[in-house]
Amino acid sequence: MQGRNHYLYGIVDKLIIENDKLTIIDYKTDNVSLENLKERAEEYLPQLMFYAYVLSKHYSEIEKYSLRLIFLKHSDEVITTEISLPELISSERL
């Protein structure tokens, strides 16, 4: 992105392509307590947003993104963030 000098290496664990939405799922092996789950998820959100941004260049017709973090220790507690393409592009988290 213009004006930003960020480098990120990572692999999308799972990508679900629907008609008008991409769902990006990232599995984490962190040994995190249930009480700290949402706080830890906030640390990973920029990574998922970056994945979404990169994928938006390939899937230019997609306007909606669902970003999901699944910590394997608490796999029933899926942390989900829904974001639109305009929100993604204007985000300060990238």
Secondary structure as the mmCIF struct_conf table of DSSP 4:
data_model
#
loop_
_struct_conf.conf_type_id
_struct_conf.id
_struct_conf.beg_label_comp_id
_struct_conf.beg_label_asym_id
_struct_conf.beg_label_seq_id
_struct_conf.end_label_comp_id
_struct_conf.end_label_asym_id
_struct_conf.end_label_seq_id
TURN_TY1_P TURN_TY1_P1 GLN A 2 GLY A 3
BEND BEND1 ASP A 13 ASP A 13
STRN STRN1 LYS A 14 ILE A 17
BEND BEND2 ASN A 19 ASP A 20
STRN STRN2 LYS A 21 LYS A 28
HELX_RH_3T_P HELX_RH_3T_P1 LEU A 34 ASN A 36
HELX_RH_AL_P HELX_RH_AL_P1 LEU A 37 HIS A 58
TURN_TY1_P TURN_TY1_P2 SER A 60 GLU A 61
STRN STRN3 LYS A 64 PHE A 71
HELX_RH_3T_P HELX_RH_3T_P2 LEU A 72 HIS A 74
TURN_TY1_P TURN_TY1_P3 SER A 75 ASP A 76
STRN STRN4 ILE A 79 SER A 84
HELX_RH_AL_P HELX_RH_AL_P2 LEU A 85 SER A 90
TURN_TY1_P TURN_TY1_P4 GLU A 92 ARG A 93
#
